[in-house]
Amino acid sequence: MKWGADLVGERIAAKHAIKIRAALVQSVDSTAIVRDYLQTHPVVTEFMSHDRARARAWAIHAVKTDSKTLKNILSRLYAEMYSTGQASAEDYVYRTVKARKKSNLSINWDNWQPGNRAASALIAPSGGLKGLLDRADIVIKSINETSYDLLGTQLANGIAIGASSKQIAGMINDALGSTPRALVIARTEGSRASNAAAADTYNAMGISQWEWSATDPVNCDCVDNDGEIVEMGQEFPSGDLQPPAHPNCVCKVLPVVPDSVTLDSLQTYTEQSAPSDMTLGGIIGASQGFTDNANTDDGEGDSYATFAPPSVSNVKPLQSNSKRR
């Protein structure tokens, strides 16, 4: 059975990827770009790599991107995935200390939505969410750097094959706003927010160690981290403090729950630190999605090029690992 929060994250990423795709295309005027570049009278040479490099250099100098819409979409994505990560972290800890013995309240992940949590978080962001929102421009800079590469490449490619201005503009739009690229951005930044929420939640609960959990231990680039336990704030074997370690990384960090974390201490967390929509007996609330069975890195330098991420059906549940304790 798949880990429910993973599928919630996939749904949120897919929803925002559609908006990200549109925002990437709208961030530039591809028709004007082609017109202006052709006015420089570019020459097609036998060295395509040089032609592409020349077009990319021109794009970086001459093309201005409008990223306001993209920034707004990222802000909402951060808020929704931060709320999801918080609920998932709370649910995991409560399950670990067997809170279900005293309450049958649990999250129905099939229907769970961030709802009012995300909206409230954006009104007064704090902790890891505030940090993500403050650093959103760094992420957008990385996205735009890749956009310039893609834009310049399509300019050179289009001219080399003798495409019309309209066709080249279409090639640029297709490259900038490709569905795989938009989904990679949504997944990666969603993972960044979810794991930031986990860090804030574990700290508030008095947990000091966590374990890297690769959602796909076989194919993930950071598989060497899978099952490793470190003090929060210390590096994992890859040198990363927490996921995501690379574009399209949807790994998570699980808490190592000490004996000092009890139902009593979690009740204190509920009263002092949890969002207002929490319910005693299980800090797993949200505005929607409850089932009561009785009567829940800053992104700098990331390259968001176009490559196909794994499909939702390939997301795997936690698997046994000899390094897990």
Contacts in CASP RR format, 6 or more apart in sequence:
PFRMAT RR
TARGET T0000
AUTHOR 0000-0000-0000
METHOD contacts of the structure
MODEL  1
MKWGADLVGERIAAKHAIKIRAALVQSVDSTAIVRDYLQTHPVVTEFMSH
DRARARAWAIHAVKTDSKTLKNILSRLYAEMYSTGQASAEDYVYRTVKAR
KKSNLSINWDNWQPGNRAASALIAPSGGLKGLLDRADIVIKSINETSYDL
LGTQLANGIAIGASSKQIAGMINDALGSTPRALVIARTEGSRASNAAAAD
TYNAMGISQWEWSATDPVNCDCVDNDGEIVEMGQEFPSGDLQPPAHPNCV
CKVLPVVPDSVTLDSLQTYTEQSAPSDMTLGGIIGASQGFTDNANTDDGE
GDSYATFAPPSVSNVKPLQSNSKRR
1 317 0 8 1.000
2 315 0 8 1.000
2 316 0 8 1.000
2 317 0 8 1.000
3 215 0 8 1.000
3 317 0 8 1.000
3 318 0 8 1.000
4 109 0 8 1.000
4 110 0 8 1.000
5 84 0 8 1.000
5 85 0 8 1.000
5 87 0 8 1.000
5 88 0 8 1.000
5 91 0 8 1.000
5 109 0 8 1.000
6 215 0 8 1.000
6 250 0 8 1.000
6 315 0 8 1.000
6 317 0 8 1.000
7 109 0 8 1.000
7 312 0 8 1.000
7 315 0 8 1.000
8 84 0 8 1.000
8 88 0 8 1.000
8 109 0 8 1.000
8 112 0 8 1.000
9 81 0 8 1.000
9 84 0 8 1.000
9 190 0 8 1.000
9 194 0 8 1.000
10 187 0 8 1.000
10 312 0 8 1.000
10 315 0 8 1.000
12 77 0 8 1.000
12 80 0 8 1.000
12 81 0 8 1.000
12 84 0 8 1.000
12 114 0 8 1.000
12 186 0 8 1.000
12 190 0 8 1.000
13 77 0 8 1.000
13 183 0 8 1.000
13 186 0 8 1.000
13 187 0 8 1.000
13 190 0 8 1.000
14 183 0 8 1.000
14 186 0 8 1.000
14 312 0 8 1.000
16 73 0 8 1.000
16 76 0 8 1.000
16 77 0 8 1.000
16 80 0 8 1.000
16 186 0 8 1.000
17 179 0 8 1.000
17 182 0 8 1.000
17 183 0 8 1.000
17 185 0 8 1.000
17 186 0 8 1.000
17 187 0 8 1.000
18 182 0 8 1.000
19 73 0 8 1.000
20 70 0 8 1.000
20 73 0 8 1.000
20 74 0 8 1.000
20 182 0 8 1.000
20 185 0 8 1.000
20 186 0 8 1.000
21 177 0 8 1.000
21 178 0 8 1.000
21 179 0 8 1.000
21 181 0 8 1.000
21 182 0 8 1.000
22 69 0 8 1.000
22 177 0 8 1.000
23 67 0 8 1.000
23 69 0 8 1.000
23 70 0 8 1.000
23 73 0 8 1.000
24 70 0 8 1.000
24 143 0 8 1.000
24 147 0 8 1.000
24 176 0 8 1.000
24 177 0 8 1.000
24 181 0 8 1.000
24 182 0 8 1.000
25 173 0 8 1.000
25 176 0 8 1.000
25 177 0 8 1.000
26 66 0 8 1.000
26 69 0 8 1.000
27 65 0 8 1.000
27 66 0 8 1.000
27 67 0 8 1.000
27 69 0 8 1.000
27 70 0 8 1.000
27 144 0 8 1.000
27 147 0 8 1.000
27 176 0 8 1.000
28 63 0 8 1.000
28 65 0 8 1.000
28 66 0 8 1.000
28 147 0 8 1.000
28 151 0 8 1.000
28 172 0 8 1.000
28 176 0 8 1.000
30 168 0 8 1.000
30 169 0 8 1.000
30 170 0 8 1.000
30 172 0 8 1.000
30 173 0 8 1.000
30 176 0 8 1.000
31 165 0 8 1.000
31 166 0 8 1.000
31 169 0 8 1.000
33 59 0 8 1.000
33 63 0 8 1.000
33 151 0 8 1.000
33 155 0 8 1.000
33 169 0 8 1.000
33 172 0 8 1.000
34 155 0 8 1.000
34 165 0 8 1.000
34 168 0 8 1.000
34 169 0 8 1.000
34 172 0 8 1.000
35 165 0 8 1.000
36 62 0 8 1.000
37 55 0 8 1.000
37 58 0 8 1.000
37 59 0 8 1.000
37 62 0 8 1.000
37 155 0 8 1.000
38 159 0 8 1.000
38 165 0 8 1.000
40 58 0 8 1.000
42 51 0 8 1.000
42 54 0 8 1.000
42 55 0 8 1.000
42 155 0 8 1.000
42 156 0 8 1.000
42 159 0 8 1.000
44 51 0 8 1.000
44 159 0 8 1.000
44 160 0 8 1.000
45 51 0 8 1.000
48 156 0 8 1.000
48 157 0 8 1.000
48 160 0 8 1.000
51 156 0 8 1.000
51 159 0 8 1.000
51 160 0 8 1.000
52 152 0 8 1.000
52 153 0 8 1.000
52 156 0 8 1.000
52 157 0 8 1.000
54 156 0 8 1.000
55 151 0 8 1.000
55 152 0 8 1.000
55 153 0 8 1.000
55 155 0 8 1.000
55 156 0 8 1.000
56 148 0 8 1.000
56 149 0 8 1.000
56 151 0 8 1.000
56 152 0 8 1.000
56 153 0 8 1.000
58 152 0 8 1.000
58 155 0 8 1.000
59 148 0 8 1.000
59 151 0 8 1.000
59 152 0 8 1.000
59 155 0 8 1.000
60 148 0 8 1.000
63 148 0 8 1.000
63 151 0 8 1.000
65 144 0 8 1.000
65 147 0 8 1.000
67 140 0 8 1.000
67 143 0 8 1.000
67 144 0 8 1.000
70 140 0 8 1.000
70 143 0 8 1.000
71 136 0 8 1.000
71 137 0 8 1.000
71 140 0 8 1.000
74 136 0 8 1.000
74 139 0 8 1.000
74 140 0 8 1.000
74 189 0 8 1.000
75 122 0 8 1.000
75 133 0 8 1.000
75 136 0 8 1.000
76 118 0 8 1.000
76 122 0 8 1.000
77 186 0 8 1.000
77 189 0 8 1.000
77 190 0 8 1.000
77 193 0 8 1.000
78 129 0 8 1.000
78 132 0 8 1.000
78 133 0 8 1.000
78 136 0 8 1.000
78 189 0 8 1.000
78 190 0 8 1.000
78 192 0 8 1.000
78 193 0 8 1.000
79 114 0 8 1.000
79 118 0 8 1.000
79 119 0 8 1.000
79 121 0 8 1.000
79 122 0 8 1.000
79 125 0 8 1.000
79 129 0 8 1.000
79 193 0 8 1.000
80 114 0 8 1.000
80 115 0 8 1.000
80 118 0 8 1.000
80 193 0 8 1.000
81 114 0 8 1.000
81 189 0 8 1.000
81 190 0 8 1.000
81 191 0 8 1.000
81 192 0 8 1.000
81 193 0 8 1.000
81 194 0 8 1.000
81 197 0 8 1.000
82 118 0 8 1.000
82 121 0 8 1.000
82 128 0 8 1.000
82 129 0 8 1.000
82 132 0 8 1.000
82 193 0 8 1.000
82 194 0 8 1.000
82 196 0 8 1.000
82 197 0 8 1.000
83 114 0 8 1.000
83 115 0 8 1.000
83 117 0 8 1.000
83 118 0 8 1.000
83 121 0 8 1.000
83 197 0 8 1.000
83 286 0 8 1.000
84 112 0 8 1.000
84 114 0 8 1.000
84 194 0 8 1.000
84 197 0 8 1.000
85 193 0 8 1.000
85 194 0 8 1.000
85 195 0 8 1.000
85 197 0 8 1.000
85 198 0 8 1.000
85 201 0 8 1.000
86 117 0 8 1.000
86 197 0 8 1.000
86 198 0 8 1.000
86 200 0 8 1.000
86 201 0 8 1.000
86 275 0 8 1.000
87 107 0 8 1.000
87 112 0 8 1.000
87 117 0 8 1.000
87 284 0 8 1.000
87 285 0 8 1.000
87 286 0 8 1.000
87 296 0 8 1.000
88 194 0 8 1.000
88 198 0 8 1.000
88 252 0 8 1.000
89 197 0 8 1.000
89 198 0 8 1.000
89 201 0 8 1.000
89 202 0 8 1.000
89 255 0 8 1.000
90 201 0 8 1.000
90 274 0 8 1.000
90 278 0 8 1.000
90 282 0 8 1.000
90 283 0 8 1.000
90 284 0 8 1.000
90 285 0 8 1.000
90 296 0 8 1.000
91 106 0 8 1.000
91 107 0 8 1.000
91 282 0 8 1.000
91 283 0 8 1.000
91 284 0 8 1.000
91 296 0 8 1.000
92 254 0 8 1.000
92 255 0 8 1.000
93 201 0 8 1.000
93 202 0 8 1.000
93 205 0 8 1.000
93 207 0 8 1.000
93 255 0 8 1.000
93 257 0 8 1.000
93 261 0 8 1.000
93 266 0 8 1.000
93 283 0 8 1.000
94 100 0 8 1.000
94 266 0 8 1.000
94 281 0 8 1.000
94 282 0 8 1.000
94 283 0 8 1.000
94 284 0 8 1.000
94 296 0 8 1.000
96 255 0 8 1.000
96 257 0 8 1.000
97 257 0 8 1.000
97 261 0 8 1.000
97 262 0 8 1.000
97 263 0 8 1.000
97 266 0 8 1.000
99 263 0 8 1.000
99 266 0 8 1.000
99 281 0 8 1.000
99 282 0 8 1.000
100 106 0 8 1.000
102 263 0 8 1.000
102 281 0 8 1.000
103 281 0 8 1.000
103 282 0 8 1.000
103 294 0 8 1.000
104 292 0 8 1.000
104 293 0 8 1.000
104 294 0 8 1.000
105 279 0 8 1.000
105 281 0 8 1.000
105 282 0 8 1.000
105 284 0 8 1.000
105 290 0 8 1.000
105 291 0 8 1.000
105 292 0 8 1.000
105 293 0 8 1.000
105 294 0 8 1.000
105 296 0 8 1.000
106 284 0 8 1.000
106 291 0 8 1.000
106 293 0 8 1.000
106 296 0 8 1.000
107 284 0 8 1.000
107 285 0 8 1.000
107 286 0 8 1.000
107 289 0 8 1.000
107 290 0 8 1.000
107 291 0 8 1.000
107 296 0 8 1.000
108 289 0 8 1.000
108 290 0 8 1.000
108 291 0 8 1.000
108 296 0 8 1.000
111 288 0 8 1.000
111 289 0 8 1.000
112 286 0 8 1.000
112 288 0 8 1.000
112 289 0 8 1.000
113 286 0 8 1.000
113 287 0 8 1.000
113 288 0 8 1.000
113 289 0 8 1.000
114 286 0 8 1.000
114 287 0 8 1.000
115 286 0 8 1.000
115 287 0 8 1.000
115 288 0 8 1.000
116 277 0 8 1.000
116 286 0 8 1.000
116 287 0 8 1.000
117 275 0 8 1.000
117 277 0 8 1.000
117 285 0 8 1.000
117 286 0 8 1.000
117 287 0 8 1.000
120 275 0 8 1.000
120 276 0 8 1.000
121 129 0 8 1.000
125 131 0 8 1.000
125 133 0 8 1.000
127 196 0 8 1.000
127 200 0 8 1.000
128 196 0 8 1.000
128 197 0 8 1.000
128 199 0 8 1.000
128 200 0 8 1.000
129 193 0 8 1.000
129 196 0 8 1.000
129 197 0 8 1.000
131 196 0 8 1.000
132 192 0 8 1.000
132 193 0 8 1.000
132 196 0 8 1.000
135 298 0 8 1.000
135 299 0 8 1.000
138 298 0 8 1.000
138 299 0 8 1.000
138 300 0 8 1.000
139 189 0 8 1.000
139 298 0 8 1.000
139 299 0 8 1.000
139 300 0 8 1.000
139 302 0 8 1.000
141 300 0 8 1.000
142 299 0 8 1.000
142 300 0 8 1.000
142 301 0 8 1.000
142 302 0 8 1.000
142 303 0 8 1.000
142 304 0 8 1.000
143 185 0 8 1.000
143 304 0 8 1.000
145 301 0 8 1.000
145 303 0 8 1.000
146 303 0 8 1.000
146 304 0 8 1.000
146 305 0 8 1.000
147 176 0 8 1.000
149 305 0 8 1.000
150 172 0 8 1.000
150 175 0 8 1.000
150 176 0 8 1.000
150 305 0 8 1.000
150 306 0 8 1.000
151 172 0 8 1.000
151 175 0 8 1.000
151 176 0 8 1.000
153 175 0 8 1.000
154 168 0 8 1.000
154 171 0 8 1.000
154 172 0 8 1.000
154 175 0 8 1.000
155 168 0 8 1.000
155 172 0 8 1.000
157 171 0 8 1.000
158 167 0 8 1.000
158 168 0 8 1.000
158 171 0 8 1.000
159 168 0 8 1.000
163 171 0 8 1.000
175 306 0 8 1.000
178 306 0 8 1.000
180 306 0 8 1.000
180 307 0 8 1.000
180 308 0 8 1.000
180 309 0 8 1.000
181 304 0 8 1.000
181 305 0 8 1.000
181 306 0 8 1.000
181 307 0 8 1.000
183 309 0 8 1.000
184 247 0 8 1.000
184 248 0 8 1.000
184 304 0 8 1.000
184 307 0 8 1.000
184 309 0 8 1.000
185 304 0 8 1.000
187 248 0 8 1.000
187 250 0 8 1.000
187 309 0 8 1.000
188 244 0 8 1.000
188 247 0 8 1.000
188 248 0 8 1.000
188 249 0 8 1.000
188 299 0 8 1.000
188 302 0 8 1.000
188 304 0 8 1.000
191 243 0 8 1.000
191 244 0 8 1.000
191 249 0 8 1.000
191 250 0 8 1.000
191 251 0 8 1.000
191 252 0 8 1.000
192 243 0 8 1.000
192 244 0 8 1.000
192 297 0 8 1.000
192 299 0 8 1.000
194 252 0 8 1.000
195 242 0 8 1.000
195 243 0 8 1.000
195 244 0 8 1.000
195 252 0 8 1.000
195 253 0 8 1.000
196 242 0 8 1.000
198 210 0 8 1.000
198 242 0 8 1.000
198 252 0 8 1.000
198 253 0 8 1.000
198 255 0 8 1.000
199 232 0 8 1.000
199 242 0 8 1.000
199 253 0 8 1.000
202 208 0 8 1.000
202 210 0 8 1.000
202 232 0 8 1.000
202 255 0 8 1.000
203 232 0 8 1.000
204 269 0 8 1.000
204 273 0 8 1.000
205 255 0 8 1.000
205 261 0 8 1.000
205 265 0 8 1.000
205 266 0 8 1.000
205 269 0 8 1.000
205 273 0 8 1.000
206 258 0 8 1.000
206 260 0 8 1.000
206 261 0 8 1.000
206 265 0 8 1.000
207 232 0 8 1.000
207 255 0 8 1.000
207 256 0 8 1.000
207 257 0 8 1.000
207 258 0 8 1.000
207 261 0 8 1.000
208 231 0 8 1.000
208 232 0 8 1.000
208 258 0 8 1.000
209 229 0 8 1.000
209 230 0 8 1.000
209 231 0 8 1.000
209 232 0 8 1.000
209 255 0 8 1.000
209 256 0 8 1.000
209 258 0 8 1.000
210 229 0 8 1.000
210 230 0 8 1.000
210 232 0 8 1.000
210 242 0 8 1.000
210 253 0 8 1.000
210 254 0 8 1.000
210 255 0 8 1.000
210 256 0 8 1.000
211 227 0 8 1.000
211 228 0 8 1.000
211 229 0 8 1.000
211 253 0 8 1.000
211 254 0 8 1.000
211 255 0 8 1.000
211 256 0 8 1.000
211 324 0 8 1.000
211 325 0 8 1.000
212 222 0 8 1.000
212 225 0 8 1.000
212 226 0 8 1.000
212 227 0 8 1.000
212 228 0 8 1.000
212 236 0 8 1.000
212 243 0 8 1.000
212 251 0 8 1.000
212 253 0 8 1.000
213 226 0 8 1.000
213 227 0 8 1.000
213 251 0 8 1.000
213 252 0 8 1.000
213 253 0 8 1.000
213 254 0 8 1.000
213 318 0 8 1.000
214 220 0 8 1.000
214 222 0 8 1.000
214 223 0 8 1.000
214 225 0 8 1.000
214 226 0 8 1.000
214 227 0 8 1.000
214 251 0 8 1.000
215 250 0 8 1.000
215 251 0 8 1.000
215 252 0 8 1.000
215 315 0 8 1.000
215 316 0 8 1.000
215 318 0 8 1.000
216 250 0 8 1.000
216 310 0 8 1.000
216 314 0 8 1.000
216 315 0 8 1.000
216 316 0 8 1.000
217 223 0 8 1.000
217 226 0 8 1.000
217 316 0 8 1.000
217 319 0 8 1.000
217 321 0 8 1.000
218 316 0 8 1.000
219 310 0 8 1.000
220 226 0 8 1.000
220 249 0 8 1.000
220 251 0 8 1.000
221 245 0 8 1.000
221 246 0 8 1.000
221 249 0 8 1.000
222 236 0 8 1.000
222 238 0 8 1.000
222 240 0 8 1.000
222 243 0 8 1.000
222 245 0 8 1.000
222 246 0 8 1.000
222 249 0 8 1.000
222 251 0 8 1.000
224 237 0 8 1.000
224 238 0 8 1.000
225 236 0 8 1.000
225 237 0 8 1.000
225 238 0 8 1.000
225 240 0 8 1.000
225 245 0 8 1.000
225 251 0 8 1.000
226 251 0 8 1.000
226 321 0 8 1.000
226 323 0 8 1.000
227 321 0 8 1.000
227 323 0 8 1.000
227 324 0 8 1.000
228 236 0 8 1.000
228 237 0 8 1.000
228 323 0 8 1.000
229 256 0 8 1.000
229 325 0 8 1.000
230 236 0 8 1.000
233 241 0 8 1.000
234 241 0 8 1.000
235 241 0 8 1.000
236 242 0 8 1.000
238 245 0 8 1.000
240 297 0 8 1.000
241 297 0 8 1.000
242 253 0 8 1.000
242 297 0 8 1.000
243 249 0 8 1.000
243 250 0 8 1.000
243 251 0 8 1.000
243 252 0 8 1.000
243 253 0 8 1.000
244 250 0 8 1.000
244 251 0 8 1.000
244 297 0 8 1.000
245 251 0 8 1.000
245 297 0 8 1.000
246 302 0 8 1.000
247 302 0 8 1.000
247 303 0 8 1.000
247 304 0 8 1.000
248 307 0 8 1.000
248 309 0 8 1.000
248 310 0 8 1.000
250 315 0 8 1.000
256 325 0 8 1.000
263 281 0 8 1.000
266 282 0 8 1.000
266 283 0 8 1.000
267 280 0 8 1.000
267 281 0 8 1.000
269 283 0 8 1.000
270 278 0 8 1.000
270 280 0 8 1.000
270 281 0 8 1.000
270 282 0 8 1.000
270 283 0 8 1.000
274 283 0 8 1.000
275 285 0 8 1.000
277 285 0 8 1.000
277 286 0 8 1.000
277 287 0 8 1.000
278 285 0 8 1.000
279 285 0 8 1.000
279 290 0 8 1.000
282 296 0 8 1.000
284 296 0 8 1.000
285 296 0 8 1.000
290 296 0 8 1.000
END
